Amino acid sequence: MSALSATWFKRPFAALVIWLLCVIGAVIGLAWLTLAIFGRSERAHRIALAFDQAANAAFGGSEDMTISTRAALAEVDGDRWALALCWLLDQVDPGHCARCRKDQP
């Protein structure tokens, strides 16, 4: 991470501009996600994946990992939140967490 990108949050105006750009990006992303879902476009998966990774980062995880993968790895350790989330995900997509674990190096 460059020195410039690591210090933007120390300047209130810069942080506010970044926040505003993130809000605009999120609104545009949600609009495209909606259109892509109804258009049955592969773009819907890519946009949903980006939101998933952003949410994982917001909850303290890696920005390069989805919440599903994080939960799948934590499920092995018996973390309650991960057990609950993997159970829920498996109701929607059977074997989801197991596939996430298998995809990890």
N, C-alpha and C positions, 0 to 999 in steps of 0.2 A: 504494500500500500504506500503510495507516495505521501510525502509530508503534507502536500496541499489537501489531498483527500482525507487525511487523518485529522485535520484541524478544522474542517468546515463547521463542525458542530459547536465549536467554541465561539463562533461569531453569530449572535442572535439573528441578524438579518439574513446571513447566508443560510442558516438552518431553516428559517422561515421560507425562503425561496425554494430550498430543496424539498421541504414538506409540501409546499404548494404544487411543485412539479410532480411529486409522488401521488398526490391526490388526483391531479389531472390524468396522470398515467393509469391510475387505478380505475377511474371512470371510463376512460377510453378502452382499457383492457376488458372491463365488464361488458361494455357495449359490444365489442368484437366477439367476446365469448358467447354472448346471447345470439348474435347473428350466426356465428359458426355452429352453434348447437342446432339452430333451426335449419341451417343450410347443410347440416351433416358433413361439415368440413373437418379435416384432420387438424386444422388450426385450433379447434376447440380443445383438443387434448394438450397441445403445447401451451396454450394460455392457462388452462387449469393447472398444469404442472408448475408454471411460473408462480401462480398464486399460492400453490401448495408449498413451494420452496420459500416464498416470502413469509408465509405464516410460520413455517418452521423456524426461520431466522428470528421472527418477532417473539417467538416463545423460547428463545435462547439456544436454538440448535444451529447447525451449519446451514448457510445459504445455498449450499450445493446438495442438500439432502431433503427429501420429502418427509412430511410428517409420518407417512406410512412406513417408510424405511426406518425412521427413528423409533417408531413404536414397535416395529418388528424386532429390532435389536434389543430394545428394552424389555420386550415380552420374555425373552430368554432369561433375563435376570429376575423375572417375576414382578416387575413394577406394576402396581394396580392400574394406573392410568393406561399403560400399554396393553394390559390384558383386556381392559374394557374396550379400548379403541380397536384392537385387533378383532375382538369378538364382533363389534359393530361392522367393521369393514368386511369381515368374512360373511356376514349376513347378506351384504350387498354384492360382494364379489368373492365367492368361496376360494380359499387358498391365497388370498391377497397378501397377507403378511408373510406367509411361507415363501412366496415368489420374491418378495422384497428382500428377504434374508438371503435367498439363493443368488440374487443379482449382485450382492456385495462381494468385494474381493477378499 
